[in-house]
Amino acid sequence: MFDKIRGLFSSDMAIDLGTANTLVYVKGRGVILSEPSVVAYHVKDGVKKVLAVGEDAKLMLGRTPGSIEAIRPMREGVIADFDTAEEMIKHFIRKVHKRSTFSKPKIIVCVPHGATPVEKRAIRQSVLSAGARRAGLIAEPIAAAIGAGMPITDPTGNMVVDIGGGTTEVAVLSLGDIVYARSVRVGGDRMDEAIISYLRRQQNLLVGETTAERIKTSIGTARMPDDGRGTSMQIRGRDLLNGVPKEIEVTQAQIAEALAEPVQQICEAVMTALETTPPDLAADIVDRGVMLTGGGALLGDLDLALREQTGLAVSIADESLNCVALGTGKALEYEKQLRHAIDYDS
């Protein structure tokens, strides 16, 4: 009864708890928070105290002294550090609910399709411990397709490829549910790692995650540039031969070479999905094409690389970064129609 009264004072929300970024959608207001999924702790005498969350904590990654620890609690789409994730969710709920600690919102969170029951329980438990009155889970591919404006409730095949920070979800949807889905542990993080290891191997230069991400977003591409070089940028890192900081120039062609493996894994996941799709739905996908969502969809020429491999029309969603959050938010707004897609059981 008390929970019901508290529910009257709260704004229900949808959370896209991503490996790289967490987005919060508040019912009736849209996406009002988008921050990196990072928490910084100050450790003194073995006691941890939260120092910063989100944007401020991300600036500390790779730059912390011994007493400060910057952690990313999400790994490959699921919670890797339970306590830190709980602190992060609490912080974001408080940031959105400035009114009081009295409010207890109902929260819907999206989870990767491949998440195990244990991982789902960990996410639900973290959200409830962070102050939710009720926690629902929705599969990421369904949320991404809703957010991209795909007509998933129609009896036709829709294919969505959601490339996040930790995972790539490839799914075929029809009649509001998943017909086939596959989650591969390749995403933006794996691309950053590929750039780091390529520069270490080929240029004897050691760069951090932040630099690798900057390279990927600035000149990252999934295909070799037509002129065999493409644009270039200056980057700084540590020379592995003599240990001093050094600045070098990297080209798009080098980054395309570095990203060849993760891009190929994404293409293979799409090909596997097409091979296993029932023939009638496959015919619909030929008509409608493939929809790319998630931050990874913004990698240069990824749609062209997929088009070359599959021979299908590939389009990128309008707000690809926010698609999953918008879809989870719509599931909250139209809960009655999408009731079958939301899992409230523990």
For each residue, the residues with C-beta under 8 A, 3 or more apart:
1: 4 5
2: 5 6
3: 6 7 104 133
4: 1 7 8
5: 1 2 8 9
6: 2 3 9 10 102 103 104 133
7: 3 4 10 104 105 106 133
8: 4 5
9: 5 6 99 100 102 103
10: 6 7 97 103 104 105 106 133
11: 26 27 28 29 96 97 103 105
12: 26 27 105 106 107 108 332
13: 24 25 26 27 93 96 105 106 107 108 332
14: 24 25 27 107 108 109 110 325 328 329 331 332
15: 22 23 24 25 89 92 107 108 109 110 127 325 328
16: 21 22 23 24 25 109 110 143 324 325 328
17: 22 37 74 79 85 89 109 110 111 123
18: 21 22 23 37 74 77 164 165 166 324
19: 37 72 74 75 76 77 164 165 166 167 187 188 189
20: 36 37 164 165 166 188 189 295
21: 16 18 34 35 36 37 165 295 321
22: 15 16 17 18 33 34 35 36 37 54 88 92
23: 15 16 18 31 33 34 322 324 325
24: 13 14 15 16 31 32 33 34 92 93 96 325
25: 13 14 15 16 29 30 31 32 325 326 328 329 332
26: 11 12 13 29 30 32 96
27: 11 12 13 14 329 332 333
28: 11 333
29: 11 25 26 32
30: 25 26 326 329
31: 23 24 25 34 322 325 326 329
32: 24 25 26 29 96
33: 22 23 24 92 95 96
34: 21 22 23 24 31 321 322 325
35: 21 22 53 54 55 92
36: 20 21 22 54 55 57 58
37: 17 18 19 20 21 22 72 73 74 88 165
38: 53 54 57 58 60 61 70 71 72
39: 50 52 53 57 70 71 72 73 84 87 88 91
40: 50 51 52 53 56 57 60 64 68 69 70 71
41: 48 49 50 51 68 69 70 71 84
42: 48 49 50 51 67 68
43: 46 47 48 49 67 68 69
44: 47 49 67
45:
46: 43
47: 43 44
48: 41 42 43 69
49: 41 42 43 44
50: 39 40 41 42 53 87 91
51: 40 41 42 57 68
52: 39 40 56 57 60
53: 35 38 39 40 50 56 57 87 88 91 92
54: 22 35 36 38 57 58 88 91 92
55: 35 36 58 59
56: 40 52 53 59 60
57: 36 38 39 40 51 52 53 54 60 61 70
58: 36 38 54 55 61 70
59: 55 56 63
60: 38 40 52 56 57 63 64 68 70
61: 38 57 58 64 70 72 208 209 210
62: 70 208 209 210
63: 59 60
64: 40 60 61 68 69 70
65: 68
66:
67: 42 43 44
68: 40 41 42 43 51 60 64 65
69: 40 41 43 48 64
70: 38 39 40 41 57 58 60 61 62 64
71: 38 39 40 41 81 84
72: 19 37 38 39 61 75 80
73: 37 39 79 80 81 82 84 85 88
74: 17 18 19 37 77 78 79 80 85 165 166
75: 19 72 78 80 166
76: 19 112 166 167 185 187 189
77: 18 19 74 111 112 114 115 140 164 165 166 167 183
78: 74 75 111 112 115 119 122 123 166
79: 17 73 74 82 85 119 122 123 126
80: 72 73 74 75
81: 71 73 84 85
82: 73 79 85 86 122 125 126
83: 86 87
84: 39 41 71 73 81 87 88
85: 17 73 74 79 81 82 88 89 122 123 126
86: 82 83 89 90 126 129 130
87: 39 50 53 83 84 90 91
88: 22 37 39 53 54 73 84 85 91 92
89: 15 17 85 86 92 93 126 127 130
90: 86 87 93 94 130 131
91: 39 50 53 54 87 88 94 95
92: 15 22 24 33 35 53 54 88 89 95 96
93: 13 24 89 90 96 97 105 107 130 131 132
94: 90 91 97 98 101
95: 33 91 92 98
96: 11 13 24 26 32 33 92 93
97: 10 11 93 94 100 103 105
98: 94 95
99: 9 102 103
100: 9 97 103
101: 94 131
102: 6 9 99
103: 6 9 10 11 97 99 100
104: 3 6 7 10 131 132 133
105: 7 10 11 12 13 93 97 131 132 133
106: 7 10 12 13 132 133 134 135 136 332
107: 12 13 14 15 93 127 132 134 135 136
108: 12 13 14 15 135 136 137 138 328 331 332 342
109: 14 15 16 17 123 124 127 135 136 137 138 328
110: 14 15 16 17 137 138 139 140 143 324 327 328
111: 17 77 78 115 119 120 123 137 138 139 140
112: 76 77 78 115 139 140 166 167 169 183
113: 139 140 141 169 171 178 181 182 183
114: 77 167 169 181 182 183
115: 77 78 111 112 119 120 123 183
116: 119 120
117: 120 121
118: 121 122
119: 78 79 111 115 116 122 123
120: 111 115 116 117 123 124 137 343
121: 117 118 124 125 346
122: 78 79 82 85 118 119 125 126
123: 17 78 79 85 109 111 115 119 120 126 127 135 137
124: 109 120 121 127 128 135 137 346
125: 82 121 122 128 129
126: 79 82 85 86 89 122 123 129 130
127: 15 89 107 109 123 124 130 132 135
128: 124 125 132 135
129: 86 125 126
130: 86 89 90 93 126 127
131: 90 93 101 104 105
132: 93 104 105 106 107 127 128 135
133: 3 6 7 10 104 105 106
134: 106 107 344
135: 106 107 108 109 123 124 127 128 132 344
136: 106 107 108 109 342 343 344
137: 108 109 110 111 120 123 124 342 343
138: 108 109 110 111 142 143 327 328 331 338 341 342 343
139: 110 111 112 113 142 143 171 178 181 341
140: 77 110 111 112 113 143 144 162 164 167 169 324
141: 113 144 145 160 162 169 170 171 173 178 181
142: 138 139 145 146 152 171 173 176 177 178 327 331 341
143: 16 110 138 139 140 146 147 323 324 325 327 328 331
144: 140 141 147 148 160 162 169 293 294 317 323 324 327
145: 141 142 148 150 152 158 160 171 173 291 293 327
146: 142 143 149 150 152 326 327 330 331 338
147: 143 144 293 317 319 322 323 324 325 326 327 328 329 330
148: 144 145 160 291 293 317 318 320 323 327
149: 146 317 318
150: 145 146 158 160 173 291
151: 154 156 158
152: 142 145 146 158 173 174 175 176
153: 175 176 337
154: 151 174 175
155: 174 175
156: 151 174 281 284 288
157: 172 173 174 179 277 280 281 282 283 284 285 288
158: 145 150 151 152 172 173 174 284 285 288 291
159: 170 171 172 173 273 274 277 285 288 289 290 291
160: 141 144 145 148 150 169 170 171 173 290 291 293
161: 168 169 170 266 269 270 290 291 292 293 297 306
162: 140 141 144 168 169 171 293 294 323 324
163: 168 187 188 266 292 293 294 295 296 297 299 302
164: 18 19 20 77 140 167 168 169 187 188 294 295 296 324
165: 18 19 20 21 37 74 77 187 188 189 295 296
166: 18 19 20 74 75 76 77 78 112 185 187 188 189
167: 19 76 77 112 114 140 164 183 184 185 186 187
168: 161 162 163 164 183 184 186 187 265 266 269 294 296
169: 112 113 114 140 141 144 160 161 162 164 181 182 183
170: 141 159 160 161 181 182 183 184 269 270 272 273
171: 113 139 141 142 145 159 160 162 178 180 181 182 273
172: 157 158 159 178 179 180 181 273 277 281 285
173: 141 142 145 150 152 157 158 159 160 176 177 178 179
174: 152 154 155 156 157 158 177 179 281 284
175: 152 153 154 155
176: 142 152 153 173 338 340 341
177: 142 173 174 340 341
178: 113 139 141 142 171 172 173 181
179: 157 172 173 174 277 278 281
180: 171 172 273 276 277
181: 113 114 139 141 169 170 171 172 178
182: 113 114 169 170 171 269 272 273
183: 77 112 113 114 115 167 168 169 170
184: 167 168 170 265 266 269
185: 76 166 167 190
186: 167 168 190 262 265 266 269
187: 19 76 163 164 165 166 167 168 190 191 294 296
188: 19 20 163 164 165 166 191 192 213 216 295 296
189: 19 20 76 165 166 192 193
190: 185 186 187 193 194 262
191: 187 188 194 195 216 220 259 262 296 299
192: 188 189 195 196 209 212 213 216
193: 189 190 196 197 212
194: 190 191 197 198 258 259 261 262
195: 191 192 198 199 207 212 215 216 220 255 258 259
196: 192 193 199 200 206 207 208 209 212
197: 193 194 200 201 258
198: 194 195 201 202 254 255 257 258
199: 195 196 202 203 205 206 207 235 237 250 258
200: 196 197 203 204 205 206 240
201: 197 198
202: 198 199 254
203: 199 200 248 250
204: 200 239 240 241
205: 199 200 235 237 238 239 240 246 248
206: 196 199 200 237 238 240
207: 195 196 199 211 212 215 235 236 237 238
208: 61 62 196 211 212 237
209: 61 62 192 196 212 213
210: 61 62 213 214
211: 207 208 214 215 235 236 237
212: 192 193 195 196 207 208 209 215 216
213: 188 192 209 210 216 217
214: 210 211 217 218 235
215: 195 207 211 212 218 219 220 233 235 250 255
216: 188 191 192 195 212 213 220 255 259 299
217: 213 214 220 298
218: 214 215 233
219: 215 230 231 232 233 250 251 252 255 300
220: 191 195 215 216 217 255 259 299 300
221: 225 230 252 255 256 259 299 300 301
222: 256 259 263 299 300 301 302 304 305
223: 256 300 301 304 305 308
224: 228 253 256 257
225: 221 228 229 230 231 252 253 256
226:
227: 230
228: 224 225 253
229: 225 232 251 252 253
230: 219 221 225 227 251 252 253 256
231: 219 225 251 252
232: 219 229 249 250 251 252
233: 215 218 219 249 250
234: 247 248 249
235: 199 205 207 211 214 215 247 248 249 250
236: 207 211 245 246 247
237: 199 205 206 207 208 211 245 246 248
238: 205 206 207 243 244 245 246
239: 204 205 242 243 244 245 246
240: 200 204 205 206 243
241: 204
242: 239
243: 238 239 240
244: 238 239
245: 236 237 238 239
246: 205 236 237 238 239
247: 234 235 236
248: 203 205 234 235 237
249: 232 233 234 235
250: 199 203 215 219 232 233 235 254 255
251: 219 229 230 231 232 254 255
252: 219 221 225 229 230 231 232 255 256 300
253: 224 225 228 229 230 256 257
254: 198 202 250 251 257 258
255: 195 198 215 216 219 220 221 250 251 252 258 259
256: 221 222 223 224 225 230 252 253 259 260
257: 198 224 253 254 260
258: 194 195 197 198 199 254 255
259: 191 194 195 216 220 221 222 255 256 262 263 299
260: 256 257 263 264
261: 194 264 265
262: 186 190 191 194 259 265 266
263: 222 259 260 266 267 299 302 305
264: 260 261 267 268
265: 168 184 186 261 262 268 269
266: 161 163 168 184 186 262 263 269 270 296 302 306
267: 263 264 270 271 305 306 309 310
268: 264 265 271 272
269: 161 168 170 182 184 186 265 266 272 273
270: 161 170 266 267 273 274 290 306 309 310
271: 267 268 274 275 309 310
272: 170 182 268 269 275 276
273: 159 170 171 172 180 182 269 270 276 277
274: 159 270 271 277 282 285 310 312
275: 271 272
276: 180 272 273
277: 157 159 172 179 180 273 274 281 282 285
278: 179 281 282
279: 282 283
280: 157 283 284
281: 156 157 172 174 179 277 278 284 285
282: 157 274 277 278 279 285 286
283: 157 279 280 286 287
284: 156 157 158 174 280 281 287 288
285: 157 158 159 172 274 277 281 282 288 289 290 312
286: 282 283 312
287: 283 284
288: 156 157 158 159 284 285 313
289: 159 285 312 313 314 315
290: 159 160 161 270 285 306 310 312 313 314 315
291: 145 148 150 158 159 160 161 315 316 317
292: 161 163 297 302 303 306 314 315 316 317 320
293: 144 145 147 148 160 161 162 163 297 316 317 320 323 324
294: 144 162 163 164 168 187 297 320 321 323 324
295: 20 21 163 164 165 188 298 320 321
296: 163 164 165 168 187 188 191 266 299 302
297: 161 163 292 293 294 302 303 316 317 320
298: 217 295 316 320 321
299: 163 191 216 220 221 222 259 263 296 302
300: 219 220 221 222 223 252
301: 221 222 223 304 305
302: 163 222 263 266 292 296 297 299 305 306
303: 292 297 306 307 314 315 316
304: 222 223 301 307 308 314
305: 222 223 263 267 301 302 308 309
306: 161 266 267 270 290 292 302 303 309 310 312 314
307: 303 304 310 311 312 313 314
308: 223 304 305
309: 267 270 271 305 306
310: 267 270 271 274 290 306 307 314
311: 307
312: 274 285 286 289 290 306 307
313: 288 289 290 307
314: 289 290 292 303 304 306 307 310
315: 289 290 291 292 303
316: 291 292 293 297 298 303 320
317: 144 147 148 149 291 292 293 297 320 323
318: 148 149
319: 147 322 323 326
320: 148 292 293 294 295 297 298 316 317 323
321: 21 34 294 295 298
322: 23 31 34 147 319 325 326
323: 143 144 147 148 162 293 294 317 319 320 326 327
324: 16 18 23 110 140 143 144 147 162 164 293 294 327 328
325: 14 15 16 23 24 25 31 34 143 147 322 328 329
326: 25 30 31 146 147 319 322 323 329 330
327: 110 138 142 143 144 145 146 147 148 323 324 330 331
328: 14 15 16 25 108 109 110 138 143 147 324 325 331 332
329: 14 25 27 30 31 147 325 326 332 333
330: 146 147 326 327 333 334 338
331: 14 108 138 142 143 146 327 328 334 335 338 341 342
332: 12 13 14 25 27 106 108 328 329 335
333: 27 28 329 330
334: 330 331 337 338
335: 331 332 338 339 342
336: 339
337: 153 334
338: 138 146 176 330 331 334 335 341 342
339: 335 336 342
340: 176 177
341: 138 139 142 176 177 331 338
342: 108 136 137 138 331 335 338 339
343: 120 136 137 138
344: 134 135 136
345:
346: 121 124
